[in-house]
Amino acid sequence: MSFRDLSLSPAVLAALPSQYHAPTPIQQQAIPAMLRGQDVLALAQTGSGKTLAFGLGLLQQLALSSEDAISLAKLTAVVIVPTRELAAQINDVLAPLSKALNIAQAMVCGGIGLNEQVAMLEQAPPRLLIATPGRLLDLITQRLISVNQVKHLVLDEADRLLEMGFWPDLQRIVQAMPAQQQRLLFSATLAGELAEKVSLLMPNAQRIEVGEQNQLVDAIEQRCYLVNKGSKAQALIALLKETFPQQPALVFINARDSADALAKKLNKAGIVARALHGEKDHAEREQALLAFKKGEVRVLVATDLLARGIDISALPVVINLDLPPSAPVYVHRVGRTARAGMNGVAISLVCHGEMPALAAIRELTGAKLALEHLEGFAVTDKPASGERKRPVRDKKANRRRMNNRRSNK
């Protein structure tokens, strides 16, 4: 099948970059449904081409409505994503297509001055807006932007947006938009407990699934090594120097403070590394990500900020220094490698205390994830027995004893 078989207009086909030869399975199914005006819930593996799946469908519909002079001056399509890094990536992918089709496009997100973004929106009112929830809600609440003409709403990385942290903001944004609009949800994973929220947003959506949910592409080789908790940093350095010499790697870690400390250790060991997490300001995050993409930094140590949707081309290695506490996050992390038909390796360094997390990942993905021995790193830690070394202290009883002693003095 070719893109020509998807009922895309000659203008959209002409705007497609030359590297896109044939539509991926999710594009083959989602684009026709979008062009029919249906609401769509699309679930597909990471790296399967979801951005173009909704991007081409949106741009086609916006291009067809461009003959209406009134619509040209109105915001008619909004894409909402959980992080500014993902917003920037989608903006970069769609911008050349939008420009070729003469469709005004803009991005708004936190971490950038509000006044700066308002000035940008006033100077060039967009028809297609890519936004993070918090900043979009700010603009709507302060009446700095109008969403009452929005006809197409996309939620990318929908499972994250439907979680409690984003859900209240998302509800308020949707309430400010017209009740009648096309709604599109795209994600690699979607937990069963989110089904009620999906049905509230789009009760009649066409569900499209490509591959099994929570499964990773076959091109990813997954390995798990059992190591002592205190040996993880040194084991990582050994892997980077001996197993993957000179190859760029994305290393995931759970705590922000630990990300900075690990980056320092790697640099001290002669491995050029940068840390990337939510406490970094917008400029720092952009610089770190750009330096990694350009090869100026060999290792990027990141929290789960980058687990969602970031597309780093030709990334050969992803390493979990810590297993994520949520099993679906593992799918998003590991999916940063082996994208666009390439191969990749995903390594997890596991200590005894992470066995429950590993069991949850095995159950979710169906992968065996056998624990291997890492040469030079003998495991001396003992599995947790589940018993406390000391009895739980009764703090109230302790205070009563102390008070009795004072009263007897």
HELIX and SHEET records of a PDB file:
HELIX    1   1 PHE A    3  LEU A    6  5                                   4    
HELIX    2   2 PRO A   10  ALA A   15  1                                   6    
HELIX    3   3 PRO A   25  LEU A   35  1                                  11    
HELIX    4   4 LYS A   50  LEU A   64  1                                  15    
HELIX    5   5 ALA A   69  LEU A   72  1                                   4    
HELIX    6   6 ARG A   84  ALA A  100  1                                  17    
HELIX    7   7 LEU A  114  GLN A  123  1                                  10    
HELIX    8   8 PRO A  133  THR A  141  1                                   9    
HELIX    9   9 ALA A  158  LEU A  161  1                                   4    
HELIX   10  10 TRP A  167  ALA A  176  1                                  10    
HELIX   11  11 GLY A  192  LEU A  194  5                                   3    
HELIX   12  12 ALA A  195  LEU A  201  1                                   7    
HELIX   13  13 LYS A  229  SER A  231  5                                   3    
HELIX   14  14 LYS A  232  ALA A  238  1                                   7    
HELIX   15  15 LEU A  239  THR A  243  3                                   5    
HELIX   16  16 ARG A  256  LYS A  268  1                                  13    
HELIX   17  17 HIS A  282  LYS A  293  1                                  12    
HELIX   18  18 ASP A  304  LEU A  306  5                                   3    
HELIX   19  19 ALA A  327  VAL A  334  1                                   8    
HELIX   20  20 HIS A  352  GLU A  354  5                                   3    
HELIX   21  21 MET A  355  THR A  365  1                                  11    
HELIX   22  22 LYS A  395  ASN A  408  1                                  14    
SHEET    1   A 7 GLN A 105  VAL A 108  0                                        
SHEET    2   A 7 LEU A 128  ALA A 131  1                                        
SHEET    3   A 7 ALA A  77  ILE A  80  1                                        
SHEET    4   A 7 HIS A 152  ASP A 156  1                                        
SHEET    5   A 7 GLN A 182  SER A 187  1                                        
SHEET    6   A 7 VAL A  40  ALA A  44  1                                        
SHEET    7   A 7 GLN A 206  VAL A 210  1                                        
SHEET    1   B 7 ALA A 273  LEU A 276  0                                        
SHEET    2   B 7 VAL A 299  ALA A 302  1                                        
SHEET    3   B 7 ALA A 249  PHE A 252  1                                        
SHEET    4   B 7 VAL A 317  ASN A 320  1                                        
SHEET    5   B 7 GLY A 344  VAL A 350  1                                        
SHEET    6   B 7 ILE A 220  LEU A 226  1                                        
SHEET    7   B 7 LEU A 371  HIS A 373  1                                        
END                                                                             
